[in-house]
Amino acid sequence: MRWLVLGLIASVVFIVARATGSAELALLSKGVPVIAMLFWLANAPAGRYRRWIRIGLLCSLAGDVLLEWPHDLFVFGLGAFLLAHLAYLRAYLTDCKQPAWLALLLALAVGGSMFSVLASAGLGPMLIPVACYATAIGAMLWRALARLTMQPKNRNNALLAAVGALLFVFSDSLIGINRFVAPFDSAGYWIIVSYWLGQWAISASALHISAQNPQQTCATSTIETRQA
């Protein structure tokens, strides 16, 4: 709990720093909430799921610093968060590899819509990087939603992961809209709050991972659903 309190305090400090224009304080405090989540994650059951969530958080921490750096390192920050999404995708694949076609359609609709809106504004040389990013985040969202087919004992885990993925997509969509389409004054606050909440939900999902074989759980749940 103490790590979450530290993360909450750092979040408030960062928002105040942004509001007062203190670039140095913002740079120093922005990554602290994710660092706190990394320590909090030590309470989760050890295994591949926790390991990949931890890697995703570390990549996200790098992205936080790169995006907040005084120079424009947006492309590098984008790359760091792309790796974070791939790490979360790998975490979700450790316990569910069912196709989940409805989840795939929803993810395609969300990712395709996000990319279409950004591309309509004219991305120029950023077209391919943004397309790759949209593909990665869409795949991550697909697998997060697919895990909702798991048995009730994993329901909290799957719900937290799905909510976290959706919040992450929402935050990234706001970044794209604010940077490429139509900047708006409160964008920074909406982006960072939804981002932190998404990361918290994804991290919290690791604390509810089932001790039994996750791959078998997901497959069994799908079979039972078809028989019902």
SVG drawing of the C-alpha trace seen along z (x, -y; Angstrom):
<svg xmlns="http://www.w3.org/2000/svg" viewBox="-26 -28 43 57">
<polyline fill="none" stroke="black" stroke-width="0.4" points="0.0,0.0 2.9,-2.4 4.0,-2.2 0.6,-3.2 0.6,-6.2 4.0,-7.2 2.7,-6.9 -0.3,-9.0 1.7,-11.7 4.1,-11.8 1.1,-12.0 -0.2,-15.1 3.3,-16.7 3.6,-16.1 0.2,-17.6 1.1,-20.7 4.4,-21.0 2.7,-20.9 0.1,-23.5 2.8,-25.8 5.2,-25.3 8.0,-23.7 9.7,-21.6 12.4,-20.3 10.0,-19.1 7.7,-17.5 10.7,-15.6 11.7,-14.4 8.2,-13.3 6.6,-11.9 8.2,-8.4 7.7,-8.0 4.2,-6.5 5.3,-3.8 8.4,-3.1 6.0,-2.7 3.9,-0.3 7.0,1.8 7.7,2.2 4.0,2.8 4.1,5.6 6.5,7.6 3.4,8.6 2.0,10.4 2.5,14.2 5.8,14.9 5.5,16.2 5.6,15.3 2.6,13.0 4.2,10.8 7.5,10.8 6.1,9.5 3.9,6.9 7.1,5.7 8.9,5.5 6.0,3.4 6.2,1.1 10.0,0.6 9.4,-0.2 6.7,-2.6 9.0,-4.3 11.5,-4.9 8.7,-6.3 7.7,-8.7 11.2,-10.1 11.7,-10.4 8.4,-12.2 9.1,-14.6 12.7,-15.4 13.2,-19.0 14.2,-18.1 11.7,-16.6 12.2,-12.8 8.6,-11.9 9.7,-9.1 11.9,-7.5 9.1,-7.7 6.7,-6.2 9.2,-3.3 9.5,-2.7 5.7,-2.6 5.4,-0.3 7.7,2.1 5.5,1.7 2.4,2.8 4.3,5.7 5.3,6.8 1.7,6.6 0.6,8.5 3.0,11.2 1.8,11.3 -1.8,11.8 -0.7,14.5 0.8,16.5 -2.7,17.5 -5.0,17.3 -4.5,18.0 -8.1,18.5 -9.0,16.5 -11.9,14.6 -13.2,13.2 -15.6,10.7 -12.7,9.2 -10.6,9.1 -13.4,7.2 -13.7,4.7 -9.9,4.2 -9.7,3.7 -12.5,1.2 -10.8,-0.8 -7.3,-0.6 -8.5,-1.3 -10.6,-4.2 -7.7,-5.7 -5.3,-5.4 -7.9,-6.7 -8.4,-9.9 -4.7,-10.5 -3.9,-9.7 -6.6,-12.1 -4.7,-14.9 -1.6,-14.1 1.1,-12.3 3.8,-12.8 7.0,-10.9 5.2,-9.7 2.8,-7.6 4.6,-4.3 5.7,-4.7 2.1,-5.5 0.7,-2.7 3.1,-0.2 2.1,-1.6 -1.6,-1.4 -1.1,2.2 0.7,3.1 -1.8,1.4 -4.7,3.0 -3.2,6.4 -2.7,5.7 -6.3,4.6 -7.5,7.7 -5.7,10.1 -6.8,8.2 -10.4,8.4 -10.0,12.1 -9.0,13.0 -12.5,12.1 -13.4,15.7 -11.6,17.1 -13.2,18.9 -14.8,16.9 -11.8,17.4 -9.8,15.3 -12.5,12.8 -10.9,10.0 -7.6,10.5 -9.2,10.4 -11.4,7.4 -8.5,5.3 -6.3,6.1 -9.1,5.2 -9.9,2.0 -6.3,1.1 -5.8,1.8 -8.8,-0.4 -7.6,-3.2 -4.1,-2.9 -5.7,-3.1 -7.8,-6.1 -4.7,-7.9 -2.7,-7.2 -5.6,-8.3 -5.6,-11.6 -1.9,-12.0 -2.3,-11.5 -5.3,-13.8 -3.6,-16.5 -0.3,-16.3 -1.5,-15.6 -5.2,-16.6 -6.5,-19.3 -4.6,-20.4 -6.7,-21.3 -5.8,-22.9 -6.7,-20.2 -5.2,-17.4 -2.1,-16.8 -4.2,-16.2 -6.6,-13.8 -3.7,-11.9 -1.7,-11.4 -4.6,-10.6 -6.0,-8.0 -2.5,-6.6 -1.8,-6.2 -5.1,-4.6 -4.5,-2.2 -1.1,-1.2 -2.5,-0.7 -5.2,1.6 -2.8,3.6 -0.4,3.9 -3.3,4.9 -4.3,7.6 -1.1,9.4 -2.1,9.6 -5.2,11.6 -3.6,14.1 -4.7,17.7 -2.3,20.2 -3.6,23.0 -2.4,23.5 -3.8,20.3 -3.6,21.7 -5.8,24.7 -8.2,22.3 -8.8,20.2 -9.3,23.2 -11.7,24.9 -13.7,21.8 -14.2,21.5 -15.3,25.2 -17.7,24.8 -19.2,21.7 -19.8,23.6 -21.4,26.5 -23.7,24.2"/>
</svg>
